Amino acid sequence: QVQLVESGGGLVQPGGSLRLSCGASGNIFSIDAMGWYRQAPGKQRELVATVTSGGSTKYVDSVKGRFTISRDNAKNTVYLQMNSLKPEDTAVYYCNANISPTIWDTYDAWGQGTQVTVSS
């Protein structure tokens, strides 16, 4: 019964920036890791970035130095700041969160996806 809603996608020129947001709501006791995945046409979905509840982050090599993942635990929201965007960043970006609806249960929740298109 958890909803993850992404926003912030759109069309941007190479070298531009976008900021994605994903808020989780519903039956939530706690959220552990949160992350962003992306999937380009004809390609497998890949993990872009993750952030733990304690703030530790990891990135796929192709976005290191350009993307920054962060979260606001009080708002159950994760962000992805994307700078110096390249055409190869074009994809549907999906929010993911490890949800605990109770103190003993956990599962992964997914957002609906938001399109990011980088083109001149």
C-alpha positions, -999 to 999 in steps of 0.1 A, spaced: 0 0 0 30 23 -6 31 48 -34 63 61 -49 58 91 -71 86 105 -92 88 139 -107 113 162 -124 120 145 -157 119 162 -190 138 173 -221 171 190 -216 201 198 -238 235 181 -234 253 197 -206 222 207 -188 208 197 -154 177 181 -140 166 172 -105 145 142 -99 124 137 -68 106 106 -54 83 107 -24 71 76 -6 37 76 11 13 50 26 18 23 51 54 29 61 71 20 93 106 27 80 126 29 48 161 14 45 179 20 12 165 41 -16 178 43 -51 174 53 -87 174 29 -117 171 37 -154 162 19 -185 169 30 -221 150 15 -251 163 -19 -259 186 -19 -228 184 -37 -195 175 -17 -164 205 -6 -145 211 7 -110 222 43 -112 226 54 -75 217 43 -40 216 59 -6 212 42 27 192 54 56 225 66 71 235 86 41 260 63 24 259 66 -14 270 45 -44 270 53 -81 274 35 -113 307 45 -129 291 63 -158 275 90 -136 302 95 -110 311 132 -106 279 142 -124 250 129 -104 243 133 -67 218 112 -48 204 125 -15 174 119 8 152 136 33 142 109 59 116 132 75 98 135 41 105 99 29 119 115 -2 149 107 -24 165 131 -49 188 127 -79 206 158 -90 218 153 -125 244 177 -139 264 177 -172 238 155 -188 248 135 -219 226 119 -246 235 85 -232 217 94 -200 184 94 -219 162 68 -202 132 62 -180 143 67 -145 127 46 -117 127 52 -80 132 23 -57 128 20 -19 132 -8 6 101 -5 27 93 -19 61 55 -16 67 61 -32 101 91 -38 123 96 -73 109 85 -71 72 104 -57 42 99 -54 5 110 -33 -25 86 -7 -39 89 10 -73 78 42 -88 60 46 -122 91 60 -139 99 95 -153 113 101 -187 146 119 -191 156 129 -226 189 146 -234 190 159 -269 201 190 -288 
